[in-house]
């Protein structure tokens, strides 16, 4: 199941590139899909392991 809304796919790829490029990606506001299909606002923080 895909939790990233269709209109946010490019945003997800950009965040993954940022995490791979450095030790920490800045928090950002976005939305994800609940299993029932409704959109949920989230503020994820991504950290890579050293």
Number of C-alpha atoms within 10 A of each C-alpha: 5 9 14 17 17 10 8 12 11 10 11 13 10 11 16 12 11 17 16 13 11 11 12 15 18 11 12 11 9 16 17 18 16 13 10 6 10 10 15 12 10 11 11 13 11 16 15 12 7 6
